[in-house]
Each structure stands twice: as C-alpha cells, then as structure tokens.
Amino acid sequence: MHPIIEVDQKKLIENLAKVQRIIQENVKIMAIIKSNAYGHGMLEIAKALSFQVDSFGVGFFHEALLLRQHGIIQEILVLGPSYDFELAIENKVTITIESTEQAMRLFQYIEAQVKGTKKKIQIHLKVDTGFGRFGLDKEGVASFLKHYMMYSNYIVIRGVYSHISMTKKTDATWVEQQNKCFLAFKEQIQAQIDTKNILFHLANSEIAIDYAQLQYDMIRIGNALFGPVGSERHIELKSIASIKLPVVSVHERGKGQRIGYGRRYRLKKDSKIGVVEAGFYEGIGIEKSPIGQSRMHQLRFFARRVIKAFLRKEYMLYQGKKLPIIGMVNMQYTMIDITGIDMKIGDFVEYKKSPLYFKENIERRHILEEDNGISNKS
C-alpha cells in the first residue's frame, strides 16, 4: 500500500494523434521527454512512442545514454549544452551546439581526435531569437560556419532551432518578432551551406497548435503529449496520469478541535479525518515560485496566490467527491476531511497534479492499451 502514479498509454497515443491531425503535411515530430518525460516515466514513454514519432529530445546527455541502453534507435537530441563529443559519436547521440565556446571546443576535439578518421558527430545548431538562455547570435553563427567549412567531413548538421519564450495568442507580436529573427538566421545559414537535409524547427507544443505557419520542418512536443496545454486552440488533449494515494488511518475528531502543525486548522463540526500517505516530500502542496522574476511579476504572482487561497480549497477525490485538505501538509502525510464518506484504510484517493512535481521513487504504473491491465513498472 503506497502512492502510485498510473500512466495511461492509450491516452498518450490519442494525444499524439490529435496533434498529428493539426500539423501540416511532411512536418516531423520530435517528442520531448526530458525530466523523466515530465514525471511520467521516460523509458516507458519512449518505448510507447518509439515507432510513432521521428525523434526524441532530452535535457541532459545521461538521459540520451539511458535511452540508447534500453534499445531506443531513433535520433535523440540533447537540448542542453553537452561536451561529451566522444560518447556522442559512439552512441549516435545528437548534441546541441549553442555557444561559440562550445563550438570551438568541438572543432578542437575534431582536430585532435577525429580528423583523418571516418567518425562523424551529429549536431543541431541552436540560435538565440530572444529567449536569452541558450543560442548563437548572428556573429556566433558566422564564426561557426567559417570553421565548419574546414571540418564539414566530420560534422553532420541535422537541424537548426530556437525556442519561443512566450506562447499565447495574446503574445503574437513577440512571437512574430522571434519568428522574423529565426528566418533571418535561416537565410544567413542558407547563404553559406547546403541546407537541403537540415531541419529547421521553432515550435513547441503551444506554438505548433496555435501558429501553423511556424511548424516549419519539425515541431517539438512535450507537454501536449501528457495533457492539456496553454494553447488558444482547443484540441481536447487528455491528462494521461492519475495520482493515487492510499489512506492509512481514519479518525473521528470533535468540533472546535485544532489539528496539525501549529494548530492552524480548527474543525467547524464533528469530523471524520483520513490520513493520506503522501506529503510535501512526495509533492503535495509544492508550487512554482517567482524566483528570478522582476518585482512586478513577483507581486502579480503573490497577488494571484492570495486570491486563489481565498477562492479555492485544495482537495483530493474519492469516487468523484471532493475531499478538502485540512491542516498543514506534513512531510509524508496529509489529512483530508472524509466526513460522511464510507472510507476504509487501504482505499485510494486521487490527487490532481502533474507527476512532474512528484518524486521519481514513487512507482509509475503504465497501463497498456493491448492488455488493458497494469504492467511495465518504471
């Protein structure tokens, strides 16, 4: 009896099919499965999609190696900067080149270790169109192309891409500005080298859904595989994960009694309390914070949080009924009000939240379409 995250692979494939229906002909799909496939279980998600998508994108090099070790044969792009050039060649992993320093290290490696051999390294170039995190600028691209001419026998450029920083329709002006910048990079590169076999890609999930003209040669979809996204266009994506938490204790408590840490919650009536085996260590009550944002955005964030606290109670679900969370969430336990509910120790409640917030040591059970049962634990 322990917390479980059930992942419905049938819904995963249905979400992919809905995205496929709205993309233009010949547009390829890269499935982004970084961060343990947004908490859903990277290996099982990759296996489920291995013959459904054209390639995979991961955040770190060790994720790419793990996929290779488990038999994934499609192209795997490491989205973050990597310097594991030898391992990339050995394991046929595609790396992102996103800065002049990284590019120079690559050329130095080729000069010292690869030149004169039959080895080739596969890369995607990342250009900065306004996100500001990773990416070459115009001068960086020019410098890269100049050196690339000397080492083109050992480098395969499979793609050129960037990342849109704002995705809503209300941000259309900024989206178009980034797009124009991307097109300028594309023109710069096409003027220097043959790009016939190079994929240009800019769109993530929301951009691919709302801006068909920005789909280009390939789209990168991550969160759209796993559930609804913040796009303006509604294509009925479904959450594929269900977080099931066991009730490990049931108690009767009287009206007026204060419960939990700090005695911060006072019962308004005679109540029946269920104790759930999961707390903030597992991911209950963990929220994003405005770290790194401007003062204005921090104030907006906290104002929304205050309004949300007054208007909405956090709850768990049991047979479709909402059960309010009461008392402070503990490290490994949470109390819920189950007054009037016929609930026993060992019953499971459901918590609506992204698996991304939950520890990887919590079991992910993948429900397979063909056997309609629970298997493939990750």
N, C-alpha and C positions, 0 to 999 in steps of 0.2 A: 504494500500500500504506500505509494509515493506519487509525487507530481508527475504528470505525463503531458507531453505535447503531441497530439495526434495531427499528422500531416496527410491531407487527402490528395493523392497524386492525380486522381481523376479531375479534380478542380484545377490543379496545376495545368494540366494539358488543355482543359477548357479555356482557361485564361489566355494561354498561348494562342489558341485557335482564334479567339476574339481579337487579339492584336494582329494576327496574320491577316484577318479579313479586312482590316482598315489600312494596311500598308500597300504601297504601290508595287507594281509588278517588278520582279527581279531585285527587290530590296532584301538584303540578307539580314539575319537576326543574330546578334550576339547576346547570349544570356549572361547577365551579370550575377554571379553567385558568390561575391565577396562576403566577408563577415559571416562565414558558415551559412551561406545562402540566406542572408538576412535573418539568421537564427533558426532556419528550418531544417538544417542538416545538409551540408554541401555535397557530400558524396552521393547520398540517395537522390538529391535533386538533379545532380549532374547525370547520374545513370538514367533517371527517368526522361531527361531531355536529350540524351546523347545522340539520338537519331532524329530529333525534332528541330534542332537549331544548327546554325552553321559554325558557331564558335562559342567559347566561354570567356568571360572576363573575371579576373580575381584581383584582389587588392595587393597581395604580397606574393613573393616568389615561392615561399614554402607551401602556399595553397596550390600553386600550379604543380609543384612536385608531387603533392599528395594525390592530385587528380591523375597524374601520369602513373603513379604507383598502383592506382586502382583501375587502370585499364581505359581511361578516357583518351580517345585518339584524336578528337577534333582539335583545331587550333585553340590554344589557351593564351590569352593576352594578360600580362601583368600590368595593371593600370597604374600602379605606383612606380617610382623610380627604382631600378634594380641595377646592381653592378656584378651580378653573378653570370658573367658572359660565358664562361666555360660550361657551367651547368646548363645554361640556356641552350647552347648548341647540342650538348649531349642528350638533353631531354626534349629537344624540339619545342621549346617554350619561347613564345614571342614576347619580347620586352618592349617597354615604352622608353623612348629617348625624349627627354623633356627639358634638358638644360644644356648649355654649351659645355659646362664642366663634365657632365656625364658623357656627352658626345666625344669630347677629347679623350676621356679615359677609354672609351670604346675603340677609337682609332689607334690609341697607343697599344691596346691589347691586341688588335688585329696585326699591327706592325710587328709586335714581338712574338705572338703565339700562333697566328693563323696564316699570315702571308706565305704564299707558296704551297699551301695545302688545298684540299678540296672542301674544307669546312666553310659553312655559311651560317650567319646569325640572322634571325628574322626579327624585324622591329616594326613598330608603329611610331611615327613621329607625333608628338603632342605639341600643339601650338596654343598660345595664350590669346584668347579673344576677349578677355575681360574678367574672367573668374579670379585671376591673380594668384592662384595656388601653384600650379604646375604649368609648364609650357614654354616653348621657344618664342621669342619675339621676332620681328622681321629680320633684324641683323643676325640673330641666332640661327635662323633658317638659312640665311645666305652663307654663313660660316659653315654650317653643317653640309650644305650641298657642295661647297667648294672642296671640302675634304672627302666627301662621299665619292666624288669623281675618281679619286685615287684608289678607293677601296671598294668600288662597286661590285667587284667579283666575289666579295666575301660578305656583302650585306644585301639582304632582301627586304626592301621596304614593302610591307604588306598593307599598310594603312597610314592615313593622316587623320588626326581627330582633334577635337576640342570639347569643352564642357560648358553648356549654358548654365549661368548662375541663377537665373530667375525663369520660372516656367509657366506662370499663369497667363491667361489671355490678357489680363489687365497689364501685364508687363511686356506687351507686344512690341513697344518701341525699343526697349532694351534688347529683347530677343532679336529683332531685326538688325540692331546695331552690331550685336555679336555675330550674326549671320554674315553681314557685309564684311566684317573683319576676316571671318573664316574664308569667304570667297576670295578675298584679296590674297590670303596665304595660298589658296589653291592655285590661283593664277600665277603667283610667284614660283611655285614649285613646278607647275606645268611648263613654264617657260624655260626651265633648266634641265628637266629629266623626263623620260618617257613614263607617264602615269597610267598607261593602259591597264596594268594589273594591280593598281593601287586603289584601295577602298577609302573613300572619303566619308567620314561619319561624324555627326554632330549631335544627333537626337538621342536623349534618354527617354524614359517611359512617357512622361507628360508631354514632352515636345513632339515625340513621334505620334501621339494620339491627336494633339491639337493643331500641329503645324505639318501638314502633309508635305509641303514644299521643302521642308528641312530634313526629310528622311534620307535623301541622297543615296549612297550605295549600300548603307547598312545602318541599322538602328541598334542601340544598346538598351535592353530592357532588363530591369531588376525588380523593383517593387511591383510593377504591373503583373509579374508572374505570380505574386503571392497575395494579391488582394487589391481593393480599390485604391486609386491614386488621386492626386490633386489636380486632375485634368478637368477642363471645362466640358469637354465632350464625354458623355457617359456611355460606356460600353459594357456595363454590368459585369465588372470583374468581381470575383468572389474571394473572400479570405479562405485560404487553404488550410489554416492551422486552427486547432481548438485546444486551449489550455485547460486541462482537467486537474483539479486539486482535491485531495482527499480530506474529508472531515475526520479528525482523530479524537475529538472529545465533544461532548454535549453537556450543557449545564443549565439549570434554572437559576435566575437571579432576580432579586426583588426591585420594585420601583424605588427610584432615588439612589440606588447603589452606584457608586463611581467605579469604573473598571479601567484596567490598562495602566500603562506607564503614565506617571504624572497625574493620575486620577482625572484625566481631561475629558472623559466622557461620562455623562450622568444618564442613567436609564430613566426614560419618561414613563415607563409602565413595567409591570411584571413581565419578564422576558425570558426567552429561551435562546441560549447562545451556542453557536457552533464554533469550534476552533479548527481552522484550516491549516494543514501542514505546508506552509509557504509564507515567507515574509519578505522584508526588503532585501535580504541576501539573495533570494531567488529572483526578485524583480518586481514584487508587489509595491506599488506606490512610487516606483522610480520614474522620474520625468526628465525631460530635457531641461537644461538651464541656459541662460543667455550669456554664458562665458564668451568673451571675445567680441561681443556686440557693442555698439555705441550706447551711450547713456540713454538716448531717446528710445532705442529699441529695447533696452533693458526695462525702462519704465513701462512701455507698452506691454511687454511680456508679463511683468508682475501685476499690472492692472487687469489683464485678461485672466490671470490665475486667481486673483481675488474674486472677480465676477463669477468665474467658474466654480469657486469654492462655495459661494452663496447659492448659486442656482442649481448645481448638480451634485448629487451624492454619488460616491463611488460604491459599486455593488458587485456582487457575484451572482451567477444564475444557477437555478436549480429547477429543472422541469419547466423552463420558461418564466419562472418567477424571479423577480429581482430581490436579492437579499443584501441589505445595506451593510457595508463595512463599518464596524463600530470600534471605538478605542484606537489608540495609536497602533499602527502596524509594527509588529515586533521583528526581530532579526530573522526568525524562521517560522513564525506563526502569525496568523491573522484571525481576528474574531469577526463573526458575522451574526446578524440578527435573524434567527430562524423561527421566531415566534409564530405559532400556527402552522408550521411546516412539519410534516411527518418525516423527519430525517434521522438517520441512524449513523453510528460510527461506521466508517467504511464507504459511505456514499461519497460521490464526487460532485463538486460544483465546478462551473465553468467561469473563467475569468477572461474578459475581452481585452486583449492587449497583444501587441506584436511580440512574437517569440524572440525578436532581436534583443529585448530587454531581459530575457531570462538566461540564466547560467547554462553553459554548454553541458554541464554534468547532469542536467535534467534530461531524462530519456525522451528522444523523439521517436515516435512510432509512425511509420509510413504505411498508410492504407493503400493497398494496391488495387487498381481497377479490376484486374483479371480474376483475383480470388475473393474480392470484396471482404477481405479479412485484414487483420493487423499483423504485419510482419516487417522484416527489414529494419530492425532497431538500429539507430545511429546515435 
